[in-house]
Amino acid sequence: VARNLIKLDRLYRELLGPQFRYKVGMMEPEWDLLMWSVLMNRHELAVFFWKRASQPILSALTAIQLYRAAMHDVRPEMCDDLQHYIEEFEKVAVQVQQEAMDEDIRASLQHLECPSLLWGGWT
């Protein structure tokens, strides 16, 4: 099992770059299952786990990056589906941010600008 987790961590780094500091099990199980669903091209399942994620914007943006990386390695006929999935996650990330801003603009902007350890301190 440990060997497979190491392979999965390497795959994430290969697809998302060295700035992506995630290790399997580092966050809640919904995060791991969301990432696995995206990798397996199980979009409905990815949306299911995204809805349960504690950090919906970060989760959506990471899923978008995984889908974009996957577009380089899939059959051309799958690219339209992946682009649709990207657009769907972009839309929900914007909606969540807008709802947060409607509720408390200062807190939402502060959260948005907070560096993410998951992404090597990027905001």
C-alpha positions in Angstrom: 0.0 0.0 0.0 2.8 2.5 0.9 4.5 1.9 -2.4 1.2 2.8 -4.2 0.8 5.9 -2.2 4.3 7.0 -3.1 3.5 6.4 -6.7 0.3 8.5 -6.4 2.3 11.3 -4.7 4.8 11.2 -7.6 2.0 11.4 -10.1 0.5 14.4 -8.4 3.9 16.1 -8.5 4.4 15.1 -12.2 1.0 16.5 -13.2 0.8 19.6 -11.0 4.5 20.5 -10.7 7.0 20.6 -7.9 5.2 23.5 -6.1 2.3 21.1 -5.3 3.2 19.9 -1.8 0.3 17.4 -1.2 0.8 14.0 0.3 -2.0 11.4 0.3 -3.8 11.6 3.7 -2.6 15.1 4.4 -6.1 16.5 4.2 -9.5 15.0 4.8 -10.6 11.8 3.0 -12.9 13.8 0.8 -9.9 15.6 -0.7 -8.1 12.3 -1.5 -11.3 10.9 -3.0 -11.9 14.1 -5.0 -8.3 13.9 -6.5 -8.7 10.2 -7.2 -12.0 10.8 -9.0 -10.5 13.5 -11.2 -7.5 11.2 -12.0 -9.9 8.4 -12.9 -12.1 10.8 -15.0 -15.1 10.2 -12.8 -16.4 13.7 -12.9 -19.8 13.1 -11.1 -17.9 11.4 -8.3 -15.4 14.3 -8.2 -18.3 16.8 -7.9 -19.8 14.6 -5.1 -16.6 14.8 -3.1 -16.0 18.5 -3.9 -19.4 19.3 -2.3 -18.1 17.7 0.9 -14.6 19.3 0.9 -13.7 21.7 3.7 -11.9 24.1 1.3 -14.2 24.3 -1.8 -12.3 27.0 -3.7 -8.9 25.3 -3.2 -10.4 21.9 -4.1 -12.0 23.3 -7.2 -8.8 25.0 -8.4 -6.7 21.9 -7.8 -9.2 19.8 -9.7 -9.0 22.3 -12.5 -5.2 22.0 -12.6 -5.5 18.2 -12.7 -7.9 18.3 -15.6 -5.7 20.7 -17.5 -2.7 18.5 -17.0 -4.7 15.5 -18.1 -5.7 17.2 -21.4 -2.1 16.7 -22.6 -2.3 12.9 -22.1 -5.8 11.9 -23.3 -7.3 11.1 -26.6 -8.4 14.2 -28.5 -12.1 13.2 -28.3 -11.9 13.5 -24.5 -10.6 17.1 -24.5 -14.1 18.6 -24.9 -15.3 16.7 -21.8 -12.3 17.8 -19.8 -12.8 21.4 -20.9 -16.4 21.2 -19.8 -15.3 19.8 -16.4 -12.8 22.7 -16.1 -15.4 25.3 -16.8 -17.8 23.7 -14.3 -15.3 23.8 -11.5 -14.3 27.3 -12.4 -17.9 28.3 -12.2 -18.5 26.8 -8.8 -15.2 28.3 -7.4 -16.4 31.7 -8.5 -19.9 31.1 -7.0 -18.4 30.1 -3.7 -16.2 33.1 -3.6 -19.1 35.4 -4.5 -21.3 33.9 -1.8 -18.5 34.4 0.7 -18.0 38.0 -0.4 -21.7 38.6 -0.1 -21.6 37.4 3.5 -18.3 39.0 4.7 -16.2 40.7 2.1 -13.2 41.4 4.3 -13.0 37.8 5.6 -13.5 36.4 2.1 -10.7 38.5 0.6 -8.4 37.6 3.5 -9.1 33.9 3.0 -8.5 34.2 -0.7 -5.2 35.9 -0.3 -4.0 33.5 2.4 -0.9 31.5 1.2 -1.6 27.8 0.6 0.9 25.4 2.1 -0.5 22.9 -0.3 0.7 24.9 -3.2 4.1 25.9 -1.8 2.8 29.2 -0.3 1.1 30.5 -3.4 -2.0 32.7 -2.9 
